[in-house]
Amino acid sequence: NNLSQTNTITIDLGGFTYTLSDENNLVGSPGTVTLFMQLRKDADVTLKNGTLTSTKAKMLVQNYSDLKLEDITLDGTKSDVCLYTLSNNFGSVVITGDTHIIGDEDTVAFDVWYGMFDVYDEGVTVTFDQEFTGSVTGKVEYGAADRAADGWQEKAALIIDRNADNSANFDVEFAASSEEDIKDANIVISGGRFTCEIPEEFCADGYVPCTYEDGTYGVCKHSFTSYHSDRNSTF
């Protein structure tokens, strides 16, 4: 469960579900052995083709690695004590294919967290790429440790790209996990359908917030909305 910095590894679940139900198999740092999986700095990890869940973990996956999630489900709803399904503290995270990150309205689906210790000051980037067709359910947190210097947002990015049919679904709420205003977050959105309105500050260059015919929210190219006086016109 605890992958060290010497590992380059692909875990292909072969379509199966791996459920951790024995608390003696939880991992983590000393004093916080509460995790299903901890992926450490300088590791290169791919998780694919199946489902990871736990009935005991407080956090399903804690990531410091360069991580790729491909056609996988991370389900944090099976544990009554799970607070985070995926916590991203360092590295480059790419989420692609039919991947689903599942929390609930009271828990965090994933976060982008900067500056826990100086060894992580290079930062963290989470990207939903153009091949992502899955879903996210739960809160999305963005923030930094108190020790972070001014301008830390440049090193903590969340990028949500548009896929071909704009089919990715985000049943989410954006929230700050530190004292910074969430509107100052380095979040760049050019695609996806959301259950919450998208702040203009989160729109990629050339995009503006909009509402789709099915009542979901998203962003549209500015040229598509230039003929409407209301930037939230229905499409």
FIGU-629029 format. One record per residue (C-alpha): residue in three letters; chain; x, y, z. Coordinates in nm, 4 decimals, padded with zeros to 6 digits. Layout:
N
ALA,A,X,Y,Z
...
***
This chain:
235
ASN,A,00.0000,00.0000,00.0000
ASN,A,00.2871,00.2386,00.0763
LEU,A,00.4829,00.2954,-00.2453
SER,A,00.8290,00.4409,-00.1922
GLN,A,01.0333,00.6817,-00.4003
THR,A,01.2142,00.3948,-00.5758
ASN,A,00.8992,00.2666,-00.7488
THR,A,00.7806,00.3063,-01.1041
ILE,A,00.4710,00.0919,-01.1152
THR,A,00.1431,00.0273,-01.2941
ILE,A,-00.1323,-00.1386,-01.0934
ASP,A,-00.3893,-00.2863,-01.3323
LEU,A,-00.6851,-00.4189,-01.1337
GLY,A,-00.8161,-00.6149,-01.4319
GLY,A,-01.1715,-00.4969,-01.3794
PHE,A,-01.1868,-00.6166,-01.0176
THR,A,-01.2728,-00.4280,-00.6977
TYR,A,-01.0104,-00.4144,-00.4217
THR,A,-01.1690,-00.3428,-00.0823
LEU,A,-00.9519,-00.2816,00.2231
SER,A,-01.1552,-00.3887,00.5274
ASP,A,-00.8818,-00.4737,00.7820
GLU,A,-00.7606,-00.1673,00.9725
ASN,A,-00.4315,-00.3475,01.0389
ASN,A,-00.3507,-00.3043,00.6688
LEU,A,-00.3875,00.0741,00.6732
VAL,A,-00.0734,00.2785,00.6011
GLY,A,00.0563,00.6314,00.6517
SER,A,00.3104,00.8423,00.8313
PRO,A,00.3855,00.7709,01.2004
GLY,A,00.0832,00.8665,01.4058
THR,A,-00.1459,00.8887,01.1024
VAL,A,-00.1735,00.5285,00.9863
THR,A,-00.5233,00.5788,00.8482
LEU,A,-00.4806,00.5468,00.4702
PHE,A,-00.5650,00.2823,00.2136
MET,A,-00.2764,00.3910,-00.0102
GLN,A,00.0081,00.6424,00.0204
LEU,A,00.2044,00.7208,-00.2965
ARG,A,00.5329,00.8934,-00.2194
LYS,A,00.7391,01.1678,-00.3771
ASP,A,00.9442,01.0757,-00.6866
ALA,A,00.7419,00.7611,-00.7583
ASP,A,00.5741,00.7241,-01.0999
VAL,A,00.2428,00.5414,-01.0522
THR,A,-00.0477,00.4396,-01.2746
LEU,A,-00.3708,00.3017,-01.1252
LYS,A,-00.6146,00.1601,-01.3807
ASN,A,-00.9018,-00.0687,-01.4734
GLY,A,-01.0991,-00.1387,-01.1581
THR,A,-01.2232,-00.0035,-00.8267
LEU,A,-01.0464,00.0854,-00.5022
THR,A,-01.2515,00.1282,-00.1850
SER,A,-01.2277,00.0720,00.1897
THR,A,-01.4552,00.0309,00.4885
LYS,A,-01.1865,00.1558,00.7323
ALA,A,-00.9714,00.4274,00.5725
LYS,A,-00.9956,00.7936,00.6672
MET,A,-00.8354,00.8777,00.3325
LEU,A,-00.8454,00.6445,00.0343
VAL,A,-00.5376,00.7657,-00.1585
GLN,A,-00.2828,01.0221,-00.0366
ASN,A,-00.0612,01.1262,-00.3236
TYR,A,00.2871,01.2795,-00.3435
SER,A,00.3842,01.0982,-00.6653
ASP,A,00.3486,01.1554,-01.0372
LEU,A,00.0181,00.9744,-01.0649
LYS,A,-00.2045,00.8687,-01.3530
LEU,A,-00.5605,00.7497,-01.2913
GLU,A,-00.7037,00.5694,-01.5939
ASP,A,-01.0433,00.3971,-01.6185
ILE,A,-01.0564,00.3505,-01.2420
THR,A,-01.3071,00.4216,-00.9658
LEU,A,-01.1929,00.5567,-00.6298
ASP,A,-01.4903,00.5174,-00.3962
GLY,A,-01.4564,00.6810,-00.0569
THR,A,-01.8197,00.6326,00.0459
LYS,A,-01.7875,00.2821,00.1956
SER,A,-01.6046,00.4035,00.5073
ASP,A,-01.7965,00.6006,00.7695
VAL,A,-01.4735,00.7787,00.8685
CYS,A,-01.3395,00.8618,00.5205
LEU,A,-01.2870,01.2366,00.4844
TYR,A,-01.0908,01.2439,00.1554
THR,A,-01.1152,01.0089,-00.1393
LEU,A,-00.8017,01.1475,-00.3107
SER,A,-00.5634,01.3959,-00.1491
ASN,A,-00.3033,01.5573,-00.3780
ASN,A,-00.0114,01.7141,-00.1930
PHE,A,00.2687,01.7063,-00.4498
GLY,A,00.3523,01.5939,-00.8008
SER,A,00.1705,01.5808,-01.1301
VAL,A,-00.1660,01.4040,-01.1325
VAL,A,-00.3368,01.3163,-01.4625
ILE,A,-00.6926,01.1839,-01.4555
THR,A,-00.8123,01.0278,-01.7781
GLY,A,-01.0624,00.7897,-01.9359
ASP,A,-01.3683,00.6550,-01.7578
THR,A,-01.2426,00.7449,-01.4109
HIS,A,-01.4749,00.8185,-01.1184
ILE,A,-01.3731,00.9870,-00.7916
ILE,A,-01.6545,00.9450,-00.5421
GLY,A,-01.7190,01.1201,-00.2140
ASP,A,-02.0451,01.2597,-00.0823
GLU,A,-02.1791,01.6020,00.0109
ASP,A,-01.9987,01.5956,00.3457
THR,A,-01.6612,01.4653,00.2259
VAL,A,-01.3883,01.5709,-00.0147
ALA,A,-01.3639,01.3947,-00.3501
PHE,A,-01.0168,01.5410,-00.4035
ASP,A,-00.8041,01.8350,-00.3024
VAL,A,-00.5119,02.0395,-00.4296
TRP,A,-00.2943,02.1142,-00.1266
TYR,A,00.0334,02.3055,-00.1378
GLY,A,00.3374,02.3469,00.0871
MET,A,00.2981,02.0882,00.3588
PHE,A,00.6792,02.0783,00.3991
ASP,A,00.9667,02.2427,00.2117
VAL,A,01.0451,01.9204,00.0221
TYR,A,00.7096,01.9659,-00.1531
ASP,A,00.7524,02.3325,-00.2466
GLU,A,00.7871,02.2558,-00.6181
GLY,A,00.4127,02.2192,-00.6125
VAL,A,00.1204,02.0097,-00.7304
THR,A,-00.0812,02.0005,-01.0521
VAL,A,-00.4035,01.8038,-01.1038
THR,A,-00.5207,01.7703,-01.4658
PHE,A,-00.8396,01.6187,-01.6024
ASP,A,-00.7251,01.5685,-01.9590
GLN,A,-00.9138,01.5724,-02.2898
GLU,A,-00.9700,01.1951,-02.2691
PHE,A,-01.1502,01.2179,-01.9332
THR,A,-01.5140,01.1034,-01.9672
GLY,A,-01.5911,01.0067,-01.6076
SER,A,-01.7232,01.1901,-01.3037
VAL,A,-01.6381,01.3497,-00.9710
THR,A,-01.8768,01.3553,-00.6753
GLY,A,-01.8128,01.5497,-00.3543
LYS,A,-01.6239,01.8601,-00.2474
VAL,A,-01.3179,01.9908,-00.4284
GLU,A,-01.0807,02.1639,-00.1861
TYR,A,-00.7986,02.4020,-00.2729
GLY,A,-00.5526,02.5543,-00.0302
ALA,A,-00.2100,02.5708,00.1309
ALA,A,-00.0307,02.5277,00.4599
ASP,A,00.0298,02.8352,00.6751
ARG,A,00.3996,02.8243,00.5863
ALA,A,00.3329,02.8864,00.2152
ALA,A,00.4817,03.2085,00.0774
ASP,A,00.2763,03.4712,-00.1070
GLY,A,00.1992,03.3668,-00.4623
TRP,A,00.1941,02.9962,-00.3826
GLN,A,-00.1098,02.9572,-00.6105
GLU,A,00.1230,02.9540,-00.9126
LYS,A,00.2505,02.6183,-00.7872
ALA,A,-00.0882,02.4637,-00.7107
ALA,A,-00.2965,02.4144,-01.0238
LEU,A,-00.6212,02.2385,-01.1125
ILE,A,-00.6842,02.2070,-01.4867
ILE,A,-01.0084,02.0674,-01.6299
ASP,A,-00.9871,02.0313,-02.0079
ARG,A,-01.2739,01.9885,-02.2506
ASN,A,-01.3163,01.6485,-02.4131
ALA,A,-01.4731,01.5919,-02.7547
ASP,A,-01.8373,01.5724,-02.6433
ASN,A,-01.8030,01.7631,-02.3135
SER,A,-01.9347,01.4554,-02.1325
ALA,A,-01.7406,01.4723,-01.8039
ASN,A,-01.9666,01.5288,-01.5017
PHE,A,-01.8725,01.7139,-01.1836
ASP,A,-02.1273,01.6939,-00.9005
VAL,A,-01.9070,01.9108,-00.6837
GLU,A,-01.8709,02.2126,-00.4594
PHE,A,-01.5498,02.4163,-00.4734
ALA,A,-01.4204,02.5087,-00.1294
ALA,A,-01.1115,02.6678,00.0247
SER,A,-00.9207,02.4439,00.2652
SER,A,-00.7197,02.7342,00.4054
GLU,A,-00.7825,03.1005,00.4785
GLU,A,-00.7246,03.2084,00.1182
ASP,A,-01.0247,03.3141,-00.0908
ILE,A,-01.1238,03.0311,-00.3228
LYS,A,-01.1611,03.2871,-00.6039
ASP,A,-00.7829,03.3315,-00.5943
ALA,A,-00.7349,02.9625,-00.6719
ASN,A,-00.5304,02.8580,-00.9735
ILE,A,-00.8191,02.6666,-01.1306
VAL,A,-00.8496,02.6659,-01.5105
ILE,A,-01.1633,02.5150,-01.6664
SER,A,-01.2396,02.4726,-02.0355
GLY,A,-01.4810,02.1784,-02.0201
GLY,A,-01.7095,01.9591,-01.8129
ARG,A,-02.0643,01.9812,-01.6820
PHE,A,-02.1082,02.0937,-01.3227
THR,A,-02.3865,02.1035,-01.0665
CYS,A,-02.2486,02.4364,-00.9412
GLU,A,-02.1968,02.7628,-01.1256
ILE,A,-01.8419,02.8285,-01.2413
PRO,A,-01.6858,03.1553,-01.1223
GLU,A,-01.5541,03.3687,-01.4042
GLU,A,-01.2143,03.3573,-01.2364
PHE,A,-01.1937,02.9822,-01.3067
CYS,A,-01.2596,03.0076,-01.6810
ALA,A,-00.9757,02.9335,-01.9215
ASP,A,-00.8695,03.2124,-02.1558
GLY,A,-01.1389,03.2683,-02.4167
TYR,A,-01.4145,03.1061,-02.2073
VAL,A,-01.6980,03.2421,-01.9957
PRO,A,-01.9462,03.0773,-01.7555
CYS,A,-02.2640,02.9384,-01.9126
THR,A,-02.5661,02.7215,-01.8379
TYR,A,-02.6567,02.4236,-02.0552
GLU,A,-03.0060,02.3208,-02.1646
ASP,A,-03.0138,02.0366,-01.9102
GLY,A,-02.9613,02.2842,-01.6237
THR,A,-02.5984,02.1994,-01.5615
TYR,A,-02.3282,02.4631,-01.5599
GLY,A,-02.0017,02.4931,-01.7439
VAL,A,-01.7906,02.7213,-01.9564
CYS,A,-01.8325,02.8131,-02.3220
LYS,A,-01.6062,02.9828,-02.5709
HIS,A,-01.6472,03.3571,-02.5520
SER,A,-01.7447,03.3810,-02.9195
PHE,A,-02.0472,03.1574,-02.8503
THR,A,-02.1836,03.4073,-02.6001
SER,A,-02.0919,03.7337,-02.7673
TYR,A,-02.4460,03.7807,-02.8975
HIS,A,-02.6075,03.7456,-02.5542
SER,A,-02.6344,04.0174,-02.2950
ASP,A,-02.6471,03.7590,-02.0132
ARG,A,-02.3184,03.5704,-01.9738
ASN,A,-02.5189,03.2792,-01.8293
SER,A,-02.7406,03.2371,-02.1334
THR,A,-02.8723,02.8871,-02.1964
PHE,A,-02.7225,02.6778,-02.4740
***
